[in-house]
């Protein structure tokens, strides 16, 4: 019974813990009350556009008889499994892994003295060359179709809180592995196909990336909305008229210190650092997948977050200059 009560209490406390959007809303409400402005509301952002890439098509085929004569090749078992009913239903990551194994095993099979049929040798060589040239497209297809990777563009209700969670660590590890594989697509012989699935497993049911991207987008929207909203205020008239007391300006200064300086700026610095970590992997993936271009959302949002934060700070710099209030 005690254990149940403790669990229930922890769930209630978690549900009541304010997130960054709550802090931004209270910040805006306090400013609105002092400035006599209509309350500011910021709507949730739309989902990001999903990444789309098609599966390359190959026309190289071996007959059942030709395949049966390749029993001496390690490649034969892979081809047979790929061509059976289960192989035809393989998820995109398994399709990508098959292309890697084919490339890695084809030369060995062609050069084996027991592979005597010239037509079979030609088909294997042509298929391997095609798969090598299309490998980045197979990787792109995996990025566009594996559930662990397509979730990144969706929105979450949650927002980023603290750093160093298990989900953050696992997500960055999984993406770092995929980025390492992406960077080696031009030399597929050096890629271990068995690294792919464990990397995806670290992203399975792990909403860290989409939570980070959602949190950054929400904070950018808040920064932009707050700055535009405050820009309608005529400081010399509404806040600090010449020769009048500066009580209202001092209250605004305290609100800025309490919410922006003490809470929101450190939070945005944290978001920037987390986006940088994510961007390091996404940049390598983007560089390796030229078509269709894989977007580095983390880098774009990091730049936009810094810009919107700087513009908001500039409004306050103007406030301190016009109202002649010390910013400390």
Secondary structure, 3 states (H helix, E strand, C coil): CHHHHHHHHHHHHHHHCCCHHHHHHHHHHHHHHHHCCCCCCCCCCCCCCCCCCCCCCCCCCCCHHHHHCCCCCHHHHHHHHHHCHHHHCCCHHHHHHHHHHHHHHHHHHHHCCCCCCHHHHHHHHHHHHHHHHCHHHHHHHHHHHCHHHHHHHCCCCCCCCCCCCHHHHHHHHHHHHHHHHHCCHHHHHHCCCCHHHHHHHCCCCCCHHHHHHHHHHHHHHHHHHHHHHHCCCCHHHHCCCCCCCCHHHHHHHHHHHHHHHHHHHHHHHHHHHHHHHHHHHHHHHHHHCCCCCCCCHHHHHHHHHHHHHHHHHHHHHHHHHHHCCCCC
